[in-house]
Structure formats: structure tokens, C-alpha cells
Amino acid sequence: MGTPDLFEHAYAAAVSEELPPDPVAQERPGRELRLRRAPSAAIALGGCVVTPDRAIDPGYVVIEDGVVRAVEPVAPEAVEVIDTGGVIVPGLIDLHGHPEFNVFAAWEPPQSYVNRYAWRDSELYAKLVRGPQNLLLEKLSPWTQLRYAEIRALVGGVTAIQGAGQQASRYQDEALVRNVDKWIFGGQVGRAMIDLPSGTRGADSLTSILRGISAGTVKAFYLHLAEGKPSNSRSATEFDTLVELGGLTPATVIIHGTALSETQLGDAHDAGAKLVWSPQSNLRLYGETTRAAHAVRLGMPVGLGADWLPSGSSSLLAEMKVARRSLATQTGHDPGARKLVDMVTRDAARIAGLEDMLGTIAAGRPADLAVFERHHDDPWENVATADPSHVQLVLIGGDIAYGHHDLVHRLVGHDAADDFESLLAWGKPMLLDTGYQARPGEAAPPRLSALRTELISAYPQVGPIFA
């Protein structure tokens, strides 16, 4: 296989077909990620708890067996209470990215492009991203890039992502976070395509996806669409092509949509479609971004995605800030921190077809939580202005994935905490669980230190996580 084909395969890889069920998933429905350390008994996390309707301050989230058992305004007496002193929110959901590429440093394009096909074919991009990616694909162990990228997402409070390539198609291949377009909570509700079908290429995949939407098994169909300047005819006409192909449905999730007119956004809204917005990447590559404010005014569900580091943000928290400024520019007023937080929690879960499991803190739901240091009285503002250095604790299904040294020791005890990988993250002593296993007795995946060493040995310019 030629070098350019390796890159194209990695970039264009998307989960367009149904993946086979995994034995581990069948044994542990809803707990599909690898086994991690968790408190041995029920505990209550104390802090300012952000629920769908209000902030409870002080509030307490009672967690047992990986599930939120209760959200209380007073400290429960029957369980150990651990006061975080922070703001407790649902784990953040990043709805668009190409995680395997997030090992690179950010790229500053020297010009704006008319559409994504232009930069994908540029000589400069071939040198800066295509070539290095081909090198890593040839030299690295499988899943090294994905695991490094998922750690990057995790330390920024993200517990679920979209866009990981097909290479990691089994639970045993996953590293740290949930994947919304793969098997999750005992099923696979998402599918994805990078490009619209062209002739026979991709036609079968689209037909399969539309069949799943009609049957009710596919609830989210992620598609890159109209990614370019509104003045570019190729980008602007992609929406009409989607309609002609029968692909505009209530499950359709338009990624980017920078070239969409207000009329097209209105048509998408009327069809029940959703939007995932990556303003940083849009502005870097095209000098313009999606008419997201119009979509919000229409009541269209809008989520955020950090895209990939070559042109996007270093974290979903950073992307929230770009989105806030862009919405303010488009409307003339601040959209408010609460709206931004909804876009990466409750609204994102709805877009992903997972609103019954993710995106809110409520009794009976998986304990996917992120805890942020308290820097603002307003809890939503506290999250909207946060950066990854503010993250104090991340739980996925009640398991501790990442957290401050002191909190982790209180949650699992000193002996169990010794199994975590120690990190100095932005001057804070943090612990990362890299000793997880799909089944007890299986070989543990490499620690972050080993991933970093392997990456840097092949490509010294690898972008750092704690920067």
C-alpha cells in the first residue's frame, strides 16, 4: 500500500457499518470500558452539583456500583462523604474529532482554503500532517495514537468522544473514554461517514445507515457536510446532494456545515437534524465558521467538537471559549455560560441519541462525572471559563479514571492508589489509571509514559498533553 493511501485510510476511517458485539460487552452491559479502580463501597461526592434544571450548592452525588443513586441537598448519613470543594458536572461529550491525529501540535495554515478538499490536497499539509501520520502508522504499535489522544481528552474532563477510527473496533482496544458511535451501553446507536457517497463509493454504507435509521436502531448519523466557504459552490451544494440521497433525517448529525445558508439550516431543523460545530478548526482553515447562532435561534440541537489538533482546539474546554466568542460575534451578545455547558453535556447527549444515559446527573444514570476546581460563584461560568488544569476528578461509570492525588487516595485508599500512574499536570499532583484491564489477568495496556516514549522516538515533535 502506498504512503498516501495509509493517510487516507486513517483520515477517512469512520464507523459506517454495524460492529459485531464484543463478548466483554455482553458480559458487562453498560460497563464496556476496561475494569478500573472504584470505591469499594457507596460514597457521596460533595460540591456544587449541576443538574439539568439547577445547581445544588452544596449538593451531594451518591454513587454505588457505578451508578448515581441519589442527588441530595444535604449530606447523607449512611455513606462516606468526600467534599471536593468543586463544581460537579456530567462528563463532557466531544462530538467531533479524529482522535488518532491529536498527537500533533497545532498547525497554523498560511492561508484560508475554499473547502476541506483544498487543504487535504495541499503540499504544505502533506509535509506537516500527512507525511508524519504515514510515518507513525508504519512505526507505532496499534492504538498508540488513540490511547494518547484519549488521555488528552480525559484530562480535560471529557468522558465520551466521537470519531475514533475503525482500528479500535473492540472493547479491548479502547483506552479510556466512551465512544458514542461504537458499541456503548449494550448497543451501537451511532454511525459515521467522512464524505458523501460519490458514485458507487460509499453508497452501500449510506444505504445500510438509512436502513438502520428507519428501523430505529441508528439514532445518530454523523456526516461531514458543507465544510468550506459559503461562496464555494462545491461546499454549498453538498446539502442538496444529501437531500437527493435521502440522507436528511431526524438522526442526521451535520458536522461543520460552514457553507450552509440560513434557509438550508432551516430545512435541516425542520427535518429534525442536528448540528455539531467546530469553530476553531473552521476559522483556522476557512476564515469563516458556521451560522451556529441561527441554528440556536431555530431551536436546532447544537453540540461542540474540538475536531483535531492540526487545526482545532487542544481541548473541548478551549473549543467552548471559541464558540462563545463566535456566537457573541454573530448575535451581538454573550450566549451565556449555561448554554455552552449544555452544548457539551445535555444537548450533546441528545444529539448522540444517548440522552437517557449521558449528559445529566440524575438517579439511575451511570456515574460519568467531572469535577472542576471552584473559581467562580456561578457554576456554569466556572466550567465555561475552565481549562484542563482545573479538572480535579473524572469518573466513568463510577470508576476513577483521573484525579487529584488527594481525592483518589480518599476514594480508593492508599494501597489501591499506588497502582495509578503519577503525573505532574500543570503543577498539580494527579493520578491516571492506566492499569485497567478488559478482564482480570489480561496484560495491561501501556502507561502514558510508555506511549509518550514510543511516539517521541518516532516523531519528536509530538504535541504535549500538559501544555
N, C-alpha and C positions, 0 to 999 in steps of 0.2 A: 504494500500500500504506500503511495507517495506521501510525502510530508504534508502538503496542503490538505489531503484527504483526512489525515488524522485530526487536524484542527476542525475542519468542517463537521466531522463526525461528533467531536466533543461539543462544539458550539450548538449544533442543530439537534443534539440528543434531547428528546423530550418523551414524557410518558404518555404516548398516544394510544397505546394498547393496554388492555387489562393485564395486570401482572398475576402470576399464579399465586395462590395463597401459600404462606410460609408456615411450616409446622410450628415454629415458635409462636407465630401469631395465633394459631388455632389453640395452642395451649394457654396462652395468656392474652385473651382478647382485651383490647383497651390498654394493655401494658406492653406495647410492641417493641419498645426500645430495650436495650440491654439492661440487665439487672444492675442496680446501683445500690449505694448505701441509703438507708432511710431510717428515721427514728423507730426504735423498737416498740414504741407504744404511742398512743394518741398524744398529740401535742397541740398547743394553741399558739399561733404567731400573733403577737400584739403589735399594733401600729395604727396608722390611718388607713383604713380599708376602703378601696374604691370599688363600689358595687355598680350595677347598671344604672341605678336611679340616684344614688347619693354617695357621699363619703361618710363613713362611720369613724369618728375621731374622738376618743380612742375606740378601736374596734379589735376584734379577735377572730381569727380564722382557725377553726378546729379541724385538724387533719388526722385521718386514721385510715390505714390500709390504702393509701394513695388517693383518697377521695376527701373532698371538703364535706365535713359532716354538719357544720353549722357556721354561721357568721353572726357573732354576738356583739352587742354594745357594752357588755360588762364581762369581766374576766371570768371564765368558767372555773368551777372549783374542783372538778373531777379529773382534770388533766394538767400536766405541767405547762405553765405559761412562759413563753420566751418573748420578752419585749424587744422588738427590733429597733424601735425608735424611728422607723422609716415609714415610707408610703408603700403599701402592699397593693399590687395591681395584677390583673391577669397577665400571664406570659405574653410577650409581644409576638405578633404574627407578621412576618415579612413575606408579602405575597408575590414578589417577583425578584428573581435573581438567576444567576448562573454560578452557583457556589464554587464549582471547581476552579473558576478563574479568579477567585478572590484571594489568591496568593500573590497577585501582582500589586505593585504600587499604583497609585492613581496616575492616570495619563491626562495630560493637558493637550488636547488637539490644537494644532496651529491654525485651524480654520474651522468654519462650520460647514457641515455637509448637507446635501439636499435630502438624503434619506439614509437608512441603515445599509442599503446595498452599496452606497458610495464609499463609506468608511471601511466596510468589510473587504472591499477590493483595493484599498489604497496601499501604496508601497510602504508608507511610514507605519501603518498599523501592522503590516506583515513583519516589520522589524521589531516593533515594540511588544506585540502580543502574540501574533500568530506563530512567529518563529520560536519564542520562548516556550509557548504552550506545546508545540510539537516536541521540543527538547524534553520537557517534563513528562509528556506522555510516553516517550521512549525509555526514560531512565528511572522513573519513580515506581515504587511498589503500588499496587492497586489501592485506590481510595485515599492515598496520602493527601492529595489536594482537597478532597471533600472533607476529610476529618479536620484538617487545619481550618478550612473555611467555616465548618460548623462550630468549631471552638470560637472563632471570631464572632459569629452570630450570638452564641450563648453568652459570652461575657458582656454583650450589650443588652441583655435582658430578653433576647428572642428565644422562644421555645418551639416555634414551628416556622418552616420555610416552604417556599415553592421553587421548583426549578432544578433540583438536583438531577444529574444525568442518569441514563439508564444503567450505567455501570454498577451502581449500587441498587440492585433490584430486590435484594433480600434483606430481612431484618438484621441478619448477622453482619451485613456490610455497612449498616448505618452507624454513625458515630454518636452524636449527642442530642440531636433535636428531632422533633417530629417532621414528617414530610407530607404536606397536605394533598399532594397529587399522587401519592403512592398508598400502600396499604396502611390504614390508620383506623383505630377503634374497630377492628374486625372487618373492615371493608375498604374499598377503593372508590371514593366518590369523585375524584378528580382525574382529568386527562389534560394533556397539553400538546400544543403544536407550535413550532417556532415560525413557520411560514405557511401561508395559504397553499392549498394544492395547486400545482401547475401541471396541466395535462393529466397524465395518469399518476404522476409522482404525488404521493400524499392523499390521493383520492380514496383509497381503501381505508386509510386511517380516519379520515373525516367521516366516511360512511359509518364506520364502527362506532365512532363517538356519538354521532347523531342518533344512531340506533339505541345506544345506552341512555341518552337524554330522554328519548321517547319512552323508554322502559322505566325511567325513574331511578336507574342505578348510577347514572352520572349526573352529579349536581353542580359541577364546576368544570367548564371547558375553557382553559387558559390559552389565549392566542395573541401573539404579537400582531398588531394591526395598525396600519396607517402611521408607521413610525418614520416621520420625516417632516419637512416643512409643509405648511398648508398650501403653499404655492406649487408644490411638486405634484404633478398630475399622477405619477405612479403611486404615491402615498395616498393621495386624496381619493383615488378610485378604488382602493382596496375594500373600502366599506361596501360599495355597490357589489363588488365581486362576492363578498361574504354573504350578502343578502341573496344573490343569484344562486349560490351554492346551498342555500337553506341553512346556513350556519348561524344566523342571528336568532338566538333562542333565550329563554329565561335563565339558562345555565351558562350562557356565553359570558366570559370574563375577558374584556378587551384590555390588553396590556399596551401601554403607551398611548395610542390614539392621538398623537400630537397633531396630525393633519385633519382631524375630524372637525367639521363645521358644527355650529350650534344646531342646525337642522338635523345633521346626522346623529349628534348626541341625543337629540330629542327622539329620533326614531329608535335609537338603541334603548333609551329609557322606556319608551312605550312597549318595546318587545320584552322588557324585564331584564335586559342585560346589565352587567356591572362593569366597573372600570377600576383598573389598578394603575397607579400613577407613579412614575419615577422622575420627578422634575430635575434632579441634579444631572442625571445622565442626558436627559433631553436638552438642557441648557448648554451643557458642555459640547454636545455633538451637533446640535442644530441651531443653537442660539434662541430657541423658542421652546415653549412647553405646551402641554395640553390645556384646553379650556376647562380646567377642572372646576373652577368656580361655577361655571354654567351647569356642569353636571351636578354639583352640590345643590344649586338652586332648584334644579328639576326634581331633586329627591333621589337621584341615582346613587346607589351604594358605591362609595369610593374608598379603596384601600391604597396602601403605600407599599412600594418595594424599593430597596436600595440598589437594585439592579446588580452590577458587578463593578469591582474596583477600577478596571481600566477607565471607566467614565462615570461611575456612580459614586455613592457615598460610602464612607468607611463603616458606617453602621446605620441601622434603621433610625436610631435616635438623631443622628446627623441629618438623615433624609427628612425627618419631621420638621426640622428648622427651615430647610429649603422650601418645603411645601407650605409652611406658614407664611413665609415671605412672598411666595408666588401667589398664594390666594389673596394676600393683602394687596399685592400689586394689581391683581385682576379685579378686585372688588372695591378697593379704596379703604378697606377697614380690616382689622385683625379678626380672623375667623374664631379666635378663642382657643385656649389650650384644650378644653374639653373635647372639641371637635377633632383635634389632632390625635388625642389619645383614643377616641372612638375609632378612628381610621385604622389604628394598628391593633385594636382589640375586638370590640363588639362588632363593628362593621366588617372587619376583616374576616371574622369567623362566619358571618352571614354570607359573604361573598364566596367563601370556601365551601359552603354547604355543611359547615360544622358548628352552626350556632347552638346546637343542643349539647355540645361538649366543651367548646373552647370560647374564649373571648370575654367571659364574665366570671365573677367569683360568686358562686351560689351553692347551696347544699346539694349534694348528689353528683356534682361535677368533678372531673379529675382535678387534682391539686397542681395545676400548671400555674405557677406564680413567679412574679419577680418583685423584689424588694429594693427600693431606692432610698438612699440617704435623704434626710429631710433638709431641704434648703429653702423652701417656700411655704407660706401658710396655706396657699391654695394647692391642694394635692395634684390637680391636673396640670397646673403650671409647673409644679415640681417635676413631673415626668416630662413635659414638653420641653423644658429647658435643661434636662439632664444630659449627661454624656456617659459613656461606659464606665468612667471612673466612679460614678455614683452608685453603680449596681452593688448591692450588698449580699444578695442571695437569689438563686434561681432554683426552683423546684420543677420537676416534670413528673407528673403522676405521683407526687409526694416524695419522689426520690431526689436526693440532693445532688445536683449536677455541678454547682459552682457557688462559692460563698466565702464570706469573710472568715478568716481563721477562727475568730472567737465564736461566731454564730455556729459554724459547723461543729466545733468541739462541743458546744452545748447541746446540739441537736442529736449527735450520734455517739458522743463520748470520745475520750482521748485515744483509746486503742483503735477504734474504727477510723477516726480522722487521720491516723497515721498512714492509712492506705491511699489517701488522696495525694495528688501532686501539688507541691507547694509552689506558689508563684508570687512574684512581686509585681503587682499590677498597678501602675500609676502611683507607686509608693505605698500601696496597701498590701498587707499580707493576706493573700487569697488562696483558697484550696479548690482544685479542679478534680473531679472524679474521672480519671482515665483508666480505672481498673475494672470497669464494668464488663460483664460477660453475658452473652445470649443465654447460655446455660452454665451452671456451675461446672467447673472442670475444663471448660474450653480455654484456649490460650487467650490472654487479654490483649486487646489492641495496643499499639504503641502509645507511649505518653507523648505529650506535646513537645517535650524536649527532643525526643527521637524524631518526631515529624519535622520539627524545625531543622534539625541537623541534616536530615535527608534532603529536604527542599533546598537548603542553602548550599549543600555540596553540589547540587545540580545547577542551581541558579542563584548566585549570591545576592541578587537584587530583590529577593522575596520581600514583599511588604510585611512589616511587623504588625502584630496584633495589638500590642500595648503601646500605641503611639498616639 
